[in-house]
Amino acid sequence: MSKVAVKLQFEQSTKDALEAWQQSIRDKAINIIQKTLPGKILSLNAKIAEVDANKEHLFSKSRYYEPSAIGTDVTVYPASSSSSDLDVPSSKKRKTDSASVNGETPSHEESAHVFTGIVKTPVYLSKAFDELRAEWDELIELMDALKMYINLQMPQIEDGDTFGVSIQEEALNEIVRSQDAAYNLIATPYTYHSARGDMAAKLVRFPGVQDYAEAIREHDRKSVYRLKMQLTDVRNMYAVVNDILSKNIAKISCPKSGNQMGSYS
């Protein structure tokens, strides 16, 4: 029995709604390419120039060489007894309490000391990360819109005349790389606080070891050094994506003669 190719039939209202949605994606993407990307490049150029010109700027590398403004505090402040009881309910402590209730003498391991103390996080870097969050989020949103546009511009899969499709795929790969890089940038605060927390925990346990205090100071200095580079990285991503899209928009929008965005007719 021979197989018959399936032909899809959509209701006209469904076709119209899908075509209208796809057209809105196209309009949004063209606006991003023509206006938003160039605008972001220029605005970030201005912001980077401002950072270079103003040593007091939040993102200035001068803080790397003069770190006092960062406000790193490596003092281990004592935690209150109430917060110690509430915030550090270690398994060893629970075992000790349980053993005391039963009238047993806890072993040395069970009665291990629970170290408590507070090492403050510098407000300087928390504020800087808050300012960068908007840039990271916008980059991801714009790349997502462009990615959807190119995916919907790809023609029916068939043999021959694939040069335009290869251009679409290359542009799509660059957009995906930029979006993945933006996701990595979003993890910056987590990476910073996680690494700093490990060092702070060691400092709480061994407050006499000055190297742990110095490690925290250097960690903060390194993070400040990266702030301007984060702006530069975002600007460069926009510049590369804008360049490849603007130079190849003809093939990206119409990789094959007669190709149209809609595919429901």
Backbone torsions as a table, in degrees:
resi	resn	phi	psi	omega
1	MET	NA	122.2	-177.7
2	SER	-75.3	144.4	179.5
3	LYS	-86.9	142.2	-180.0
4	VAL	-107.8	132.0	179.4
5	ALA	-62.6	138.0	-179.1
6	VAL	-79.7	133.5	174.8
7	LYS	-115.0	122.2	-177.9
8	LEU	-84.6	141.8	176.8
9	GLN	-128.6	119.3	-179.5
10	PHE	-106.4	149.1	173.6
11	GLU	-66.4	147.0	-176.1
12	GLN	-59.6	-37.7	179.7
13	SER	-64.8	-36.9	177.8
14	THR	-67.8	-44.0	178.6
15	LYS	-60.4	-44.2	-178.4
16	ASP	-64.5	-41.1	-179.3
17	ALA	-66.1	-41.9	179.0
18	LEU	-66.5	-41.3	179.4
19	GLU	-64.8	-38.6	178.7
20	ALA	-65.8	-40.0	178.3
21	TRP	-64.6	-44.3	179.0
22	GLN	-64.2	-37.6	178.6
23	GLN	-65.4	-36.1	177.8
24	SER	-65.5	-35.7	176.4
25	ILE	-65.7	-42.1	179.3
26	ARG	-63.6	-46.0	-179.1
27	ASP	-62.1	-41.6	179.9
28	LYS	-65.2	-42.9	-178.6
29	ALA	-65.5	-42.4	179.4
30	ILE	-63.7	-38.5	177.6
31	ASN	-65.2	-38.5	177.3
32	ILE	-63.1	-44.8	-178.0
33	ILE	-67.4	-42.2	-174.8
34	GLN	-80.2	-33.9	-172.3
35	LYS	-121.3	-50.9	-170.8
36	THR	-67.2	-48.8	-178.1
37	LEU	-61.6	-49.8	176.5
38	PRO	-59.1	-38.7	179.2
39	GLY	-64.1	-40.7	178.6
40	LYS	-65.9	-40.5	179.0
41	ILE	-60.8	-46.3	-177.8
42	LEU	-68.2	-41.1	-179.3
43	SER	-67.1	-38.1	177.8
44	LEU	-70.7	-34.8	174.3
45	ASN	-59.2	-43.5	179.5
46	ALA	-65.6	-39.9	-179.5
47	LYS	-67.6	-40.2	178.3
48	ILE	-64.5	-41.1	177.6
49	ALA	-63.4	-37.4	178.1
50	GLU	-65.1	-40.3	177.6
51	VAL	-62.3	-42.2	-179.6
52	ASP	-65.7	-34.6	-174.9
53	ALA	-85.0	-22.5	-174.0
54	ASN	-116.4	108.0	-179.3
55	LYS	-69.2	-16.0	179.4
56	GLU	-90.9	-1.0	-179.2
57	HIS	-64.5	147.8	-178.1
58	LEU	-56.8	-32.7	-176.6
59	PHE	-98.6	8.8	-175.3
60	SER	-68.3	139.0	177.0
61	LYS	-70.6	-11.3	179.8
62	SER	-60.1	-26.7	178.3
63	ARG	-66.8	-24.5	177.7
64	TYR	-66.9	-39.0	-178.4
65	TYR	-87.7	-24.4	176.0
66	GLU	-127.0	77.7	-169.0
67	PRO	-75.6	-1.0	-177.1
68	SER	-59.9	-32.4	-178.8
69	ALA	-69.0	-18.6	180.0
70	ILE	-67.3	-31.1	178.7
71	GLY	79.7	28.7	178.1
72	THR	-65.9	125.9	-179.7
73	ASP	-121.5	111.8	-177.6
74	VAL	-101.1	15.3	175.2
75	THR	-71.0	134.1	175.6
76	VAL	-93.0	106.5	-178.8
77	TYR	-85.5	141.2	-179.3
78	PRO	-69.0	140.3	175.6
79	ALA	-89.1	144.5	179.2
80	SER	-67.5	156.6	-179.4
81	SER	-62.3	-35.5	-179.3
82	SER	-67.4	-43.3	179.1
83	SER	-68.1	-32.4	177.8
84	SER	-62.9	-42.5	-179.2
85	ASP	-67.8	-34.7	-175.0
86	LEU	-86.1	-38.1	-170.5
87	ASP	-90.7	-18.4	-175.5
88	VAL	-125.2	62.9	-179.7
89	PRO	-83.6	69.4	-175.2
90	SER	-67.6	156.4	178.8
91	SER	-63.9	-34.7	-179.8
92	LYS	-66.3	-38.5	-179.8
93	LYS	-66.6	-40.0	179.6
94	ARG	-64.3	-39.2	178.8
95	LYS	-62.7	-41.2	-179.5
96	THR	-62.9	-45.0	179.1
97	ASP	-60.8	-42.6	-178.6
98	SER	-64.2	-41.2	-179.1
99	ALA	-65.8	-35.6	-179.7
100	SER	-65.8	-37.6	-179.8
101	VAL	-64.2	-36.1	-178.6
102	ASN	-84.1	2.1	177.7
103	GLY	76.9	16.4	-179.6
104	GLU	-95.6	155.8	177.1
105	THR	-89.7	120.3	-178.0
106	PRO	-67.7	148.0	177.0
107	SER	-73.4	169.1	179.8
108	HIS	-60.5	-39.8	-178.6
109	GLU	-66.7	-40.0	-176.8
110	GLU	-69.6	-30.9	-178.3
111	SER	-94.8	24.6	-179.3
112	ALA	-58.0	141.6	-176.0
113	HIS	-69.4	137.7	175.4
114	VAL	-99.3	115.9	-176.7
115	PHE	-81.6	131.3	178.8
116	THR	-128.1	152.2	179.6
117	GLY	166.2	163.9	-178.0
118	ILE	-124.1	126.5	171.5
119	VAL	-116.3	119.9	-172.0
120	LYS	-77.6	144.9	175.0
121	THR	-87.5	135.5	-179.7
122	PRO	-67.8	129.0	178.5
123	VAL	-63.5	-29.0	-177.5
124	TYR	-53.7	-51.3	-176.7
125	LEU	-74.3	-34.5	176.6
126	SER	-61.0	-40.5	177.8
127	LYS	-65.8	-41.5	179.6
128	ALA	-63.4	-42.6	178.9
129	PHE	-63.7	-37.6	178.2
130	ASP	-61.9	-37.6	178.8
131	GLU	-70.3	-32.1	-178.6
132	LEU	-79.3	-22.6	-177.5
133	ARG	-56.7	-40.5	-179.1
134	ALA	-62.5	-38.7	178.8
135	GLU	-66.5	-44.5	179.4
136	TRP	-61.4	-46.2	-177.4
137	ASP	-64.3	-43.3	-179.0
138	GLU	-65.0	-40.0	178.4
139	LEU	-59.9	-45.4	-180.0
140	ILE	-63.2	-44.9	-178.5
141	GLU	-63.1	-42.9	-179.0
142	LEU	-67.8	-42.1	179.0
143	MET	-65.0	-34.6	179.7
144	ASP	-65.6	-40.3	178.6
145	ALA	-65.4	-41.8	179.4
146	LEU	-68.6	-36.3	178.3
147	LYS	-62.9	-44.5	178.6
148	MET	-62.8	-42.0	-179.7
149	TYR	-59.7	-48.9	-177.6
150	ILE	-66.9	-39.9	178.2
151	ASN	-58.9	-40.6	-179.2
152	LEU	-78.4	-14.4	176.5
153	GLN	-84.7	-12.8	-177.6
154	MET	-67.3	134.6	-176.0
155	PRO	-78.7	178.0	175.7
156	GLN	-59.3	139.9	-179.5
157	ILE	-73.6	122.2	-179.9
158	GLU	-159.3	170.0	-178.9
159	ASP	-76.5	148.1	172.5
160	GLY	79.5	158.5	175.8
161	ASP	52.5	54.2	-176.7
162	THR	-103.2	5.7	-177.4
163	PHE	-61.6	-45.5	179.6
164	GLY	-63.1	-37.0	179.0
165	VAL	-66.1	-37.5	178.7
166	SER	-64.6	-34.5	176.2
167	ILE	-66.5	-43.0	176.5
168	GLN	-58.5	-43.9	-177.9
169	GLU	-65.9	-38.6	178.6
170	GLU	-66.0	-43.1	177.3
171	ALA	-63.1	-41.4	179.5
172	LEU	-63.7	-39.6	178.8
173	ASN	-62.6	-39.9	179.8
174	GLU	-67.2	-39.2	177.9
175	ILE	-64.9	-43.4	179.0
176	VAL	-63.6	-40.6	178.1
177	ARG	-61.4	-41.7	179.5
178	SER	-65.8	-40.7	179.6
179	GLN	-66.8	-40.9	177.8
180	ASP	-63.1	-39.7	178.2
181	ALA	-63.7	-37.3	178.5
182	ALA	-66.1	-37.9	176.2
183	TYR	-62.8	-37.5	176.7
184	ASN	-66.1	-36.7	178.5
185	LEU	-65.2	-36.8	179.0
186	ILE	-60.4	-28.1	-179.6
187	ALA	-79.3	-2.4	-176.8
188	THR	-55.9	-50.6	179.7
189	PRO	-60.1	-40.6	178.9
190	TYR	-61.9	-47.0	-179.6
191	THR	-61.4	-42.6	-179.4
192	TYR	-62.3	-52.6	-175.9
193	HIS	-69.0	-33.9	179.8
194	SER	-64.8	-48.4	179.3
195	ALA	-66.1	-41.0	-179.9
196	ARG	-67.3	-36.8	178.6
197	GLY	-62.9	-39.2	177.5
198	ASP	-62.2	-42.5	179.2
199	MET	-68.6	-39.2	179.0
200	ALA	-63.7	-38.7	178.8
201	ALA	-62.4	-39.3	177.2
202	LYS	-67.6	-37.3	178.7
203	LEU	-65.5	-38.4	177.3
204	VAL	-62.4	-40.0	-177.8
205	ARG	-76.0	-36.5	-178.8
206	PHE	-127.1	71.3	-175.4
207	PRO	-64.0	-18.3	179.8
208	GLY	-82.9	-7.9	-179.6
209	VAL	-87.8	104.1	-174.7
210	GLN	-67.7	-24.7	-179.0
211	ASP	-62.5	-33.5	177.4
212	TYR	-66.3	-39.8	176.9
213	ALA	-64.3	-42.6	178.9
214	GLU	-66.7	-35.1	178.5
215	ALA	-62.5	-40.0	178.2
216	ILE	-65.4	-43.3	178.2
217	ARG	-60.0	-46.3	-179.2
218	GLU	-66.8	-34.1	177.0
219	HIS	-62.2	-42.7	178.5
220	ASP	-67.1	-41.1	179.5
221	ARG	-63.5	-42.9	178.8
222	LYS	-62.2	-39.6	-179.2
223	SER	-66.5	-38.3	176.3
224	VAL	-65.5	-38.4	178.7
225	TYR	-59.2	-32.3	-176.4
226	ARG	-81.4	-11.9	-172.8
227	LEU	-61.2	-51.3	179.4
228	LYS	-64.2	-36.5	179.3
229	MET	-63.8	-30.5	176.3
230	GLN	-63.6	-44.2	176.3
231	LEU	-60.6	-43.3	180.0
232	THR	-63.8	-41.0	178.9
233	ASP	-61.6	-44.6	179.9
234	VAL	-64.0	-43.8	178.6
235	ARG	-60.1	-42.1	-178.8
236	ASN	-66.5	-36.3	176.9
237	MET	-63.2	-46.0	177.1
238	TYR	-59.4	-42.4	-176.5
239	ALA	-64.2	-43.2	-179.0
240	VAL	-67.2	-45.5	179.4
241	VAL	-63.9	-43.9	179.2
242	ASN	-61.2	-39.3	-178.5
243	ASP	-65.5	-48.3	-177.2
244	ILE	-69.0	-33.9	179.8
245	LEU	-73.6	-45.7	-177.1
246	SER	-67.3	-34.4	-180.0
247	LYS	-75.2	-25.1	-173.6
248	ASN	-122.9	21.8	-175.0
249	ILE	-61.9	-31.3	-179.5
250	ALA	-62.4	-47.2	-179.6
251	LYS	-75.1	-31.2	179.6
252	ILE	-68.5	-41.4	-178.4
253	SER	-79.3	-27.1	-178.8
254	CYS	-146.4	78.0	-175.6
255	PRO	-66.1	-25.3	178.3
256	LYS	-132.6	150.4	179.4
257	SER	-61.2	131.4	179.0
258	GLY	86.8	-2.8	179.3
259	ASN	-71.2	134.7	176.0
260	GLN	-127.9	162.0	-175.3
261	MET	-68.0	-41.5	-178.2
262	GLY	-73.1	149.7	178.3
263	SER	-141.3	32.7	-176.8
264	TYR	-116.5	8.8	-179.2
265	SER	-90.5	NA	NA
